[in-house]
Protein backbone atom coordinates (compact mmCIF):
# COMPACT_ATOMS: atom_id res chain seq x y z
CA UNK A 1 0.00 0.00 0.00
CA UNK A 2 1.45 3.33 -1.07
CA UNK A 3 0.96 6.35 1.17
CA UNK A 4 1.71 10.05 1.01
CA UNK A 5 2.46 12.58 3.71
CA UNK A 6 -0.10 15.30 4.41
CA UNK A 7 0.09 18.09 6.97
CA UNK A 8 -3.12 19.43 8.49
CA UNK A 9 -2.77 22.76 10.29
CA UNK A 10 -5.41 23.36 12.95
CA UNK A 11 -7.21 26.69 12.94
CA UNK A 12 -4.95 27.62 15.87
CA UNK A 13 -1.88 26.88 13.76
CA UNK A 14 -0.64 23.57 15.18
CA UNK A 15 0.50 21.21 12.41
CA UNK A 16 -0.16 17.49 12.41
CA UNK A 17 1.47 15.29 9.80
CA UNK A 18 -0.32 12.09 8.78
CA UNK A 19 0.01 9.40 6.12
CA UNK A 20 -2.84 8.92 3.65
CA UNK A 21 -3.36 6.05 1.25
CA UNK A 22 -2.94 6.84 -2.44
CA UNK A 23 -6.32 6.48 -4.14
CA UNK A 24 -8.28 7.57 -1.07
CA UNK A 25 -9.59 11.07 -0.40
CA UNK A 26 -7.89 13.65 1.77
CA UNK A 27 -11.04 13.58 3.90
CA UNK A 28 -10.60 9.85 4.52
CA UNK A 29 -6.98 10.38 5.51
CA UNK A 30 -8.14 12.98 8.05
CA UNK A 31 -10.81 10.68 9.46
CA UNK A 32 -8.44 7.69 9.64
CA UNK A 33 -5.94 9.83 11.58
CA UNK A 34 -8.55 11.34 13.91
CA UNK A 35 -7.96 14.91 12.75
CA UNK A 36 -10.16 17.30 14.72
CA UNK A 37 -11.79 19.84 12.43
CA UNK A 38 -12.97 17.54 9.64
CA UNK A 39 -16.58 16.59 10.41
CA UNK A 40 -17.36 14.82 7.11
CA UNK A 41 -21.02 14.48 8.02
CA UNK A 42 -22.01 13.08 4.61
CA UNK A 43 -19.14 10.60 4.49
CA UNK A 44 -17.70 12.07 1.31
CA UNK A 45 -20.84 12.20 -0.82
CA UNK A 46 -20.38 15.91 -1.66
CA UNK A 47 -23.54 16.95 0.13
CA UNK A 48 -22.54 18.71 3.37
CA UNK A 49 -19.39 20.90 3.04
CA UNK A 50 -18.14 19.85 6.51
CA UNK A 51 -14.73 18.76 5.20
CA UNK A 52 -13.71 22.24 4.07
CA UNK A 53 -9.96 22.96 3.95
CA UNK A 54 -7.72 25.76 2.73
CA UNK A 55 -4.96 24.42 0.46
CA UNK A 56 -1.54 25.95 1.12
CA UNK A 57 0.64 27.66 -1.47
CA UNK A 58 1.40 26.04 -4.79
CA UNK A 59 -0.44 22.84 -3.90
CA UNK A 60 -3.68 24.30 -5.22
CA UNK A 61 -2.40 24.24 -8.83
CA UNK A 62 -1.54 20.54 -8.48
CA UNK A 63 -5.13 19.54 -7.72
CA UNK A 64 -7.87 18.66 -10.16
CA UNK A 65 -10.08 21.69 -10.89
CA UNK A 66 -13.12 22.35 -8.73
CA UNK A 67 -16.23 20.72 -10.23
CA UNK A 68 -19.55 22.56 -10.52
CA UNK A 69 -20.98 20.50 -7.67
CA UNK A 70 -18.00 21.20 -5.42
CA UNK A 71 -18.18 24.92 -6.25
CA UNK A 72 -21.85 24.96 -5.23
CA UNK A 73 -21.10 23.21 -1.93
CA UNK A 74 -18.20 25.58 -1.20
CA UNK A 75 -20.75 28.39 -1.16
CA UNK A 76 -22.34 26.70 1.90
CA UNK A 77 -19.30 26.38 4.16
CA UNK A 78 -19.55 27.63 7.75
CA UNK A 79 -16.27 29.50 7.42
CA UNK A 80 -16.38 31.76 4.36
CA UNK A 81 -14.94 30.38 1.16
CA UNK A 82 -11.54 31.67 0.05
CA UNK A 83 -9.68 31.38 -3.25
CA UNK A 84 -7.84 28.32 -1.91
CA UNK A 85 -10.91 26.58 -0.43
CA UNK A 86 -11.57 22.96 -1.32
CA UNK A 87 -13.64 20.11 0.05
CA UNK A 88 -11.26 17.42 1.23
CA UNK A 89 -13.63 14.68 0.04
CA UNK A 90 -12.91 15.84 -3.51
CA UNK A 91 -9.11 15.69 -3.24
CA UNK A 92 -7.90 12.28 -4.31
CA UNK A 93 -4.48 11.50 -2.86
CA UNK A 94 -1.83 10.74 -5.48
CA UNK A 95 1.93 10.28 -5.26
CA UNK A 96 2.34 13.79 -6.73
CA UNK A 97 0.64 15.18 -3.62
CA UNK A 98 3.23 13.82 -1.19
CA UNK A 99 3.88 16.72 1.20
CA UNK A 100 0.47 18.37 0.70
CA UNK A 101 -0.31 21.02 3.32
CA UNK A 102 -3.79 22.27 4.21
CA UNK A 103 -5.29 24.49 6.89
CA UNK A 104 -8.50 23.76 8.72
CA UNK A 105 -11.18 26.41 9.16
CA UNK A 106 -12.20 27.62 12.61
CA UNK A 107 -15.53 25.82 12.24
CA UNK A 108 -17.29 23.36 9.96
CA UNK A 109 -20.73 24.26 11.42
Secondary structure, DSSP 8 states (H G I E B T S, - for coil): --EEEEEEE-TTS-EEEEEEETTSBHHHHHHHHT-TT---TTSSSSSS-TTEEEE-TTHHHHS----HHHHHHHTT-SS---TTEEEGGG-B--GGGTTEEEEE-S---
